[in-house]
Amino acid sequence: MVSKLLTRTPLEQLFKKNDTSIALKKVKQTDHGSSFWPRFSLVFVNDVGQNFVICDKCRTIVTYKSSTGTGGLKKHLASCDKITLSNTTQSIITTYYTASKPSIIPEKITKEVTNAYLEFIALAGRPFEIVSRIGFKNMLETIFKAGKITANSQSTEISDLLPHPTTVSRKVDQVYSF
């Protein structure tokens, strides 16, 4: 049974273990007492008052001796309030930017797709932004799904999936009205 004054480190270890020998007691507020006490609790170990108090807000152990007064409490509250204030008013960067997720697509495939995209743009004389348009994405999504379905087939050529230009020209009026 410990019945002596502890230093900060052993006291912190008791708190981490949620030791039952620790008791916290509030100081009764008086007219001539410090206004800081409502924010702190006295620390007792085996009913022996320690030279420490604990901040009720952030759970930090602060040195306190009745002979030296509440200056340490005042100093802690200033820093504790700053931490809380900066945490509540300062936006974190993820508010503005989403965290990048690691790609599930191998880098080799990404490079091959980029090179094919560049070749398509250069040979077809299309604008770079064409790939961001919904129609282009829908076409690629459809081809991608077809590729998944036919992956176990013998030999499917991409030309087997693409319609002939004449077929497209005949059906465009049926599907879309301009």
C-alpha positions as CSV (number, residue, x, y, z in Angstrom):
1,M,0.0,0.0,0.0
2,V,1.5,3.3,-1.1
3,S,1.0,6.1,1.4
4,K,3.5,8.7,0.3
5,L,3.8,11.6,-2.1
6,L,4.4,10.4,-5.7
7,T,6.3,12.1,-8.5
8,R,4.7,12.8,-11.8
9,T,5.8,9.6,-13.7
10,P,4.5,7.0,-11.2
11,L,1.3,9.0,-10.9
12,E,0.8,9.0,-14.7
13,Q,1.4,5.3,-14.7
14,L,-1.3,4.8,-12.1
15,F,-3.7,6.9,-14.2
16,K,-2.9,4.9,-17.3
17,K,-3.7,1.7,-15.5
18,N,-6.9,3.2,-14.0
19,D,-5.6,2.2,-10.6
20,T,-8.2,2.0,-7.9
21,S,-5.9,3.7,-5.4
22,I,-6.5,7.0,-7.2
23,A,-9.3,9.3,-6.0
24,L,-10.2,12.7,-7.4
25,K,-11.8,15.3,-5.3
26,K,-13.3,18.7,-6.2
27,V,-12.3,21.7,-4.2
28,K,-15.3,23.5,-2.6
29,Q,-15.6,27.0,-4.1
30,T,-15.4,29.8,-1.6
31,D,-15.7,33.6,-2.0
32,H,-12.0,34.1,-1.4
33,G,-10.8,31.0,-3.3
34,S,-9.3,30.8,-6.8
35,S,-11.7,30.9,-9.7
36,F,-9.6,28.1,-11.3
37,W,-10.7,25.3,-9.0
38,P,-13.9,24.4,-10.9
39,R,-11.7,23.2,-13.8
40,F,-9.4,21.0,-11.7
41,S,-9.7,18.1,-9.2
42,L,-7.3,17.3,-6.4
43,V,-5.4,13.9,-6.8
44,F,-5.3,11.5,-3.9
45,V,-3.5,8.1,-3.8
46,N,-4.6,5.8,-1.0
47,D,-6.2,8.8,0.7
48,V,-3.0,10.8,0.6
49,G,-3.2,14.2,-1.1
50,Q,-0.6,14.5,-3.8
51,N,1.2,17.6,-5.0
52,F,-0.8,17.4,-8.3
53,V,-4.2,18.2,-9.6
54,I,-5.8,17.0,-12.9
55,C,-7.4,19.3,-15.4
56,D,-11.0,18.1,-15.8
57,K,-11.1,19.3,-19.4
58,C,-8.0,17.7,-21.0
59,R,-6.9,15.2,-18.2
60,T,-3.4,16.7,-17.9
61,I,-1.7,16.3,-14.6
62,V,-0.5,19.7,-13.2
63,T,1.8,20.4,-10.3
64,Y,0.1,22.1,-7.4
65,K,1.2,22.9,-3.8
66,S,-0.9,25.0,-1.5
67,S,2.3,26.8,-0.4
68,T,3.1,28.0,-4.0
69,G,-0.5,28.8,-5.0
70,T,-2.5,28.4,-8.2
71,G,-0.1,30.0,-10.7
72,G,0.5,26.6,-12.4
73,L,-3.2,26.1,-12.8
74,K,-3.6,29.6,-14.4
75,K,-0.8,28.8,-16.8
76,H,-2.2,25.5,-17.7
77,L,-5.7,26.9,-18.3
78,A,-4.2,29.5,-20.7
79,S,-2.5,26.8,-22.8
80,C,-5.5,24.4,-22.4
81,D,-7.9,27.1,-23.7
82,K,-5.6,27.9,-26.6
83,I,-5.4,24.2,-27.6
84,T,-9.2,23.9,-27.5
85,L,-9.7,27.3,-29.2
86,S,-7.3,26.5,-32.0
87,N,-8.8,23.0,-32.5
88,T,-12.3,24.5,-32.8
89,T,-11.6,27.4,-35.1
90,Q,-8.8,26.2,-37.3
91,S,-9.9,24.2,-40.3
92,I,-8.0,21.1,-41.1
93,I,-6.6,20.5,-44.5
94,T,-8.8,17.6,-45.2
95,T,-11.7,20.0,-45.2
96,Y,-10.4,21.4,-48.4
97,Y,-8.6,18.4,-49.9
98,T,-9.6,14.8,-49.8
99,A,-6.9,12.3,-48.8
100,S,-5.6,10.5,-51.8
101,K,-6.4,6.8,-51.8
102,P,-3.8,4.3,-53.0
103,S,-4.6,3.2,-56.5
104,I,-5.8,-0.4,-56.9
105,I,-4.8,-0.2,-60.6
106,P,-1.2,-1.3,-61.2
107,E,1.1,1.5,-62.4
108,K,1.9,-0.5,-65.6
109,I,-1.7,-0.5,-66.7
110,T,-2.2,3.2,-65.8
111,K,0.8,4.0,-68.1
112,E,-0.6,1.9,-70.9
113,V,-4.0,3.6,-70.7
114,T,-2.3,7.0,-70.7
115,N,-0.3,6.2,-73.7
116,A,-3.3,4.8,-75.6
117,Y,-5.2,8.0,-74.6
118,L,-2.4,10.2,-76.0
119,E,-2.3,8.1,-79.2
120,F,-6.1,8.4,-79.6
121,I,-5.9,12.2,-79.1
122,A,-3.0,12.7,-81.5
123,L,-4.3,10.4,-84.3
124,A,-8.0,11.4,-84.1
125,G,-7.3,15.1,-83.6
126,R,-9.7,15.2,-80.6
127,P,-9.5,17.6,-77.7
128,F,-7.8,16.4,-74.5
129,E,-11.0,16.9,-72.5
130,I,-12.9,14.3,-74.5
131,V,-12.2,11.6,-72.0
132,S,-13.9,13.6,-69.2
133,R,-17.2,13.8,-71.2
134,I,-20.0,11.5,-70.1
135,G,-20.6,9.9,-73.5
136,F,-16.9,8.8,-73.8
137,K,-16.9,7.5,-70.2
138,N,-20.2,5.5,-70.8
139,M,-18.7,4.0,-73.9
140,L,-15.5,2.9,-72.1
141,E,-17.6,1.6,-69.2
142,T,-19.7,-0.6,-71.5
143,I,-16.6,-1.9,-73.3
144,F,-15.0,-2.6,-69.9
145,K,-18.0,-4.6,-68.7
146,A,-18.0,-6.5,-72.0
147,G,-14.3,-7.3,-71.5
148,K,-15.0,-8.7,-68.0
149,I,-17.8,-10.9,-69.3
150,T,-15.8,-12.2,-72.3
151,A,-12.5,-12.5,-70.4
152,N,-12.7,-16.3,-70.3
153,S,-13.8,-16.5,-73.9
154,Q,-11.3,-17.7,-76.5
155,S,-10.2,-14.7,-78.5
156,T,-12.3,-11.6,-78.5
157,E,-11.0,-8.8,-80.5
158,I,-11.9,-5.2,-79.7
159,S,-13.2,-4.8,-83.2
160,D,-15.8,-7.5,-82.4
161,L,-17.2,-5.2,-79.7
162,L,-17.2,-1.9,-81.7
163,P,-20.1,-1.3,-84.2
164,H,-19.3,-0.4,-87.8
165,P,-19.5,3.4,-88.5
166,T,-22.4,2.9,-90.9
167,T,-24.4,1.1,-88.1
168,V,-23.8,4.1,-85.8
169,S,-24.8,6.6,-88.4
170,R,-28.1,4.8,-89.0
171,K,-29.0,4.4,-85.3
172,V,-28.0,7.8,-84.1
173,D,-31.3,9.4,-85.4
174,Q,-33.3,6.6,-83.7
175,V,-31.6,7.1,-80.3
176,Y,-31.2,10.8,-80.2
177,S,-33.2,13.6,-81.7
178,F,-31.2,16.7,-82.7
